Amino acid sequence: MAITERRATRPRSAPPKPPVKKGNRDSQLTAAVLFLIPASIGFIVFFASPALRGLYLSFTKYNLLRPPTFIGFDNYVAIATDPVFWNSLKVTLEYVVLNVGVQTIAALGLAVLMQRFTRSMIVRGVIMLPYLIANVIVALVWFWLCDYNLGIINAALDSFGIGKVGFFGNADIAMGTIAMVNVWRHLGYTALLLFAGLQAIPKDVYEAAEVDGAGEWRVFRSVTLPLLRPVLAFVLVVTVVGSFQIFDTIAVTTKGGPVDATRAINYYIYQRAFERLDFGYASALAVILMIILAGVALLQNKLLRANESDLER
């Protein structure tokens, strides 16, 4: 009887896992390779090959009319003493600071309002509408709205006695105007990304903060922002990298003017390549821009600790 009870109380060992058949493993590997082939072809054709050719052309003198001539680092040396390049870099940084700063703060405020007051799908759809419109169309619409002579905005300002403003024609505010146009277009998309991050924060964290007597601002500063850091870091990396590549809004509105006030580095690359047919120099500019973007992204990830979350602590 004792032996029977001892056997009955002995813990049962877990059943052995069925062995994975070699045929199943091979079929899974084949399926994975088949799914990767289209993406790999696209990566090689549309990214890797152009990037490698651009890197090669950056060491050449090339104008489409003659074969590329290897000149070593001459293009990079010329860029180091090119005042137009340094001005375009300064203009681009000005745009990045305006666009990212205003867009991130406004999107964070909008996301918090959505989290607190409404989670309606209709509201989310309305917020996303500007992002669904092509950037060129958005730029043209705002260019017409802000036209000095015929624009509705200037007509309204004039009727209130404020006076007309040359939004795209004034060198002091042209880049700021372009930045606000792009803030208007991307605000909803950025806000929805941050809203998704807010949704992932557990409610019991807020309940614990309320029990401790923390106010709204203290909860936002000490709870919401730290727990939102990974999503916020992703948003900042995406918006900063995208802001450095501003081109279409400038191309259809100011074309780099007035007086080079909006000639961003991407537009300068376009001018050197397709207006002056200096593809070697333009390729060198593109390589420098790629290095800048990679460095900025790595620095952001390092400073913001994008791969860490306070929820795991």
C-alpha positions, 0 to 999 in steps of 0.5 A: 500500500505504501509503495502504491501511494509513493508511486502515486505521488511521484511527479510525472515527467514531461512528455518528450517532444516529438522530433522535428523531421528533416523534411519539415525543416527543409520545407520551412527553409524553402518557404522562408527563402521564397518569401525573402527573394522578392524583398532581396531583389528589390533591395539589390536593384533599388538600394544596394546597386544605386548606392554602390554606383553612387559611391563610385561616381563620387570619386569621378568627374561625370556629366552623362556626356562622357564616361566617368573619369576617376579623380580620387578625393577631389570632389570631397576636397571641393565640398569642404571649401564650397560655401553653397554646401555649408549654407545648404547644410545650415538651412537644412539644420534650421528646417530640421530643428523647426520641423521636428521640434514643433511636430513632436511637441504638437503630436505629443499633445494631440496624442495625450488629448486623444488618450484622455478624451476620445479614442474614436476611429473617426477622429483618428481617420480625420487626423490622418487625412493630411498624411494621405495627400501627396506632399507635392499637392499639399505644398501647392495648395499651401503655396496658393493659400499663402500667395501674396496677391491672391491667397486667402490667408493674405486676404484675411490678414489684410482685411483685419488690418495686419497687412500681407505677408510674403510667406514664401517670398521673405527670406526670413520666414520662407523656411519656417513656412515650409517647415509648418506646411510639413508639420501640418501634413505629418502631424496626424501620423506622428500623433497616432504613433505616439498614441499607440505608445500611450495605449501600451502603458499599463493603467495600474502605473497611473493608478499607483501615481494617483494613490501617491498624490502625483498631479497631472504634470508630475504624472506626465513628466515622471510616468508617461514620458519615461515609459513612452521613450522607446516610441518617442525615440523611434518617432524622433529618428524617423522624423529627423531622417525624413526632415534631412531629406526635404526636397519636394516642398521646396521644389514646387514652391521656392526652388531654393530661394529667395537668396538661397534661404531655402536651398536645402542639401537635397535640393542642392544635390538635385541642382548639381546633378540635373541642372549642372550635370555634375553627377560626380560632385552630386554623388559626393554630396549624397555620400556625405548626406548618407554619412550625416544621417547614419551618424545622427540616427546612431547618436539618437539611439545612443542618447535616447536608449531606444532599445530599453524600456522602463516597463522592464525594470 
